[in-house]
Amino acid sequence: MSATTLPLLLCLLSAVTVALANFAVKRGGDVLSARMVLSITSAFCVLPFAFFVPFPEAALWPAITMAIGAHWVYQFFMIRALHRGDLSLVFPVMRGLAPLATAIIAVFALQEMPTLLGWAGLTLATLALIVFALPTGKSLDQASLDRVALMWAGLTALGIGLYSVTDAYGVRLAENRFTFIVWLFMLDWLGTTAVTVWTRRGQLFKRLRPQLVGGMVGGVSSVISYGAALLAFSMTDAATVTAMRETSVVFGAILGAVFLKEGFGPRRIVAACVLAAGLLLLETSL
């Protein structure tokens, strides 16, 4: 396999698995419970690696704490978005707006400024999202529900931007980047689990039982997605990896349309493809 083909395949694997993780959570019905199972599964997947990476140095703990907080904010918004709207509607919006949110936050937090071509890609992706989010001839009640779902999807994108910047800061600060990654996964489940146990008290096990398979599939998919991205980062430039991962917007929309029987239509198919093209233009210009 050529040196260029393997990173490409790893990026596509990462894109497919991140879409699969969200699909598995959405399909279970109780999104909060499924997300709890996903987070715990991810922690168990990385647990063996905790014995092989250095323990976080004292200076790294504030960055880990900040990143965990950002991940909790993102998860809360994402749970609300998946609960309120179709996967084929909210997933492209939350993932598609994320680069815009990341770029804006990174300008102030990391002093990273996109090029003119990068801003053009952001504009193209945003216009595609506007087209994607327009009502599809549904009733007024359904259109209203879609607007609420889109609001949560937009907030999820902001959460993705927030955790992307905090993760980047933590990885750069760590003496060993895998220490940051492993301990982030190891502690990330605490917030979602606490909220689930509190809100589902008295019926927790009844709610969890139908979500076990989907949540575990999602947890393994999340770890594979992040692991494949990390391997790709070691083989090619970060901009290419990020750009290929954002093609997950198309995979997520297709999964929702095919397996969850959500209304999609030709307009949203075209908009999702244009969105992916805009994201590619943004990331490859960085």
N, C-alpha and C positions, 0 to 999 in steps of 0.2 A: 504494500500500500504506500502511495507517495506521501511526501512530507506535507503536501497541501491538502490531500484528500482526507487524512485522518482528522485534522482539526475541524474540517467542514462537517464530517460525520458526527463528531463529538458535539458540535454546536447544534446540529439538527436534533440529536438525541436530547440535549438539554431543553430545547424548545418544545419538543413533543412531550417530555415528561413533566414540565411545569404546567402545560395545558392539561395533561392527564391528572395531575394532582388536584387541580381546581375542579375538573369534571367529576372526580371521585367524591369530593366533598359535596358538590352540588347534588349529585345523583342520590345521595343517601337520604335527603329530605330534611333532617335536623342538622343544619349546617354547623351550628355551634358544637354539638356533640362530636360530629365527624371531624371537625378541626382539632378538637382536643385529642382524639385518637391519633390523628396525623402528627401532631406535635410530639406526643409521647413516643410514637413509633420512630420518628426521626431521632429523638434523643437516644433510644435504645440502639439504633443503627450506628451512631457515632461513639457510643459508650466504650467499645474496645479500644478506640484510638486515644482515649483519654490517658491510657497507661503508657503511651508511646510518645506523647508530646510534652514539652515542658509545662509545668504549672504556671498560670499567668503571673507575670511580675506585678508588683504593687501598682506601678504606673499605668498598667493596662486595665485595671478593674474599673476605673471611671468610664473608659471607652466602652467596655463590655456592658456596663450598666446602661449607658446612654443608648447603645445599639439595641439592647433588649427592650428598653422603653419604646424605641421607635418601631420595633417589630410588633409590640403589643398594640400600639396605635393602628398600625397597618392591618393587623388581623381583625381588630374590632370593626373597622370600616369595611373590610373585605367580607366578613361574615354577614354584615347588614346588606351589602350589595348582592351577594349570592342568594340571600334569603328573600330579597325583594324582587329580583329580576331574573330573566332568563340568562343562562350562561352565555349564549350566543350574542346577547346584548351587552352585558356588563363586563365580560372578560376582555373583549377588544378595547373597550373604553378605558378600563383600569390599567391595562398594560400599555395601551397606545399613548395615553396621556402621561405615563410615568417618565419617559425621557424628557418631556418638557418640564415637568416638576423637578426632576433631578438636575437638569441643566440650570434652571433658575436658582435652586438652592445651592448648587455647587459654585455658582458665580460668587456668592457671598461667603459660603463656608470654606470652600477649598480654593478660591481664586482661579477657577477653571472657566475659561470663556470659549464657547463654541465659535467656529469660524462662520463667515457669512453663508457659506454653503450649508453649514449645520443648521443655522437659523431658518434657511429655506426649507430644509427637510422637516423641521418642526412645524413650520407653517403649513406645508403640504399634509402632514399627518393630522394636524388640528382640523383643517378643512374636511379631510376624509371622515374624521370623527363626527363633525357636525352633520354631514350627510348620513352617516351610519345611525346617529341617534334620532333622526327625524321619525315621527310616527309612521306606522306601516298600515294605515287604514283600519286601526283597531277602534274599539269603542272609546268614549271619553273617559270612562272609568279605568280602562286598561292603559290608555295613554297617560293618565295621571299617575298610575302605579309605575309606569316606565320612567316618568320624570323623577320620581322618588328614588328608584333604583339607580338612575344615572347620576343623581346627586351623590349617593353613597359610592358609586364607582369612581366619580371624580375625586372624592375624599380619599378613596383607596389609592388612587394614583399619587396623591400628595403624600400618603403614607409610604408608598414605594420609594418616592423620591427622598423622603426623610431617612428611611433605613438604608438606602443605597449610599447616601453620603456618610452616614455614621459608620456603616460597614467599611467603606473605603478608608475612612479615618482610622478605624481600629486596626485594619489589616496593615496599614502603613506604619502605625505606631508600634505594633507588636514586634518583638525580637524574632519570634517564629510565627508566621502568619497562620499556620495550622492550629496553634494554640488558641488564637482568637476564634477561628471558625468552629473548632470542636466545642469550646466552652459556650459559644453562642447557642449552638444546637442543644447543648446539655441543659441550659437554663431557660430556653425559650418557651418550654411547655408550661411553666409555672403559672403565668398569667391567665392563659386560656383555660387551664384546668381549674383554677380557683373560681373563675367566673362561671364555668359550666357546673361545677359542684354546687355553687350557691344558687344559680337560677334553676337548676334541674333537681333540686333537693326533693326527696320523697319519691322521685321517679327516675333517678339517674340511671340505674341499671336497665330499666325498661327502655329508656331513650337510647342508651349506648348500644344495646344488642344489635339493632339493625344497621348501625354505623361502623361496626368493627371491621368488616372486610374492606369497605370503601375507604375508611380512614387509614387502615394499614397500607393499602395500595397507594394512597396519597402520600403517606409518610415515606415509604420506600422511594416513590417517584421523586419526591422533593430532594432527598439525599442524592439520588442518581443525577438529577438535574444540576444540582450545585457541584457535585463531584466532576461531572463531565465538563462543566464550564471551567472549573479550576484546571483540569488537564489541558483544555484548549488554550487557556491563558498562558500556560507554560510553553506552548508550541507556536502561537501566533499573537498578533497584536490585540490588545484589549478591545479596541473599537470594532474589529471584525467579529469578535466573540459576542459582544453585546448586541450588535446589529442582527446577527443570526438568531440569537435568543428571542428577539422581539418578534420574529416570525411566528411565535407561539400564539399571537392574536388570531391568526388564520386557523391554526389547529384547534384552538379553543372554540372558535365560532362553529367550525365544522362538527366537532364533537357534540355541541349543544343541538345543532340542527339535525344531525343524523340519529343520534342515540336518545336524545331527550325530546325529539319531535317538536322543537321550538321553531316558530316562524322565522324565516331568514330572508329569503327572496333575493332576486338578482341584484337589486340596488345595494344591499348590504354585502353581498359577495364581492362586488366591484369595490365598494368602499373599504372593505377589510384588506383587499389586495393593494389598493392605493395607500392605505395606512401603513402596511408593511414596507412598501416602497419608500415612503417618506422617512420611516425609521431607519431603513438601510442608508438612505442619503445622509441623514443626520449623523449616524454613528461612523460611517466610513470617511466622513469629512473631518473627524476629530483628530 
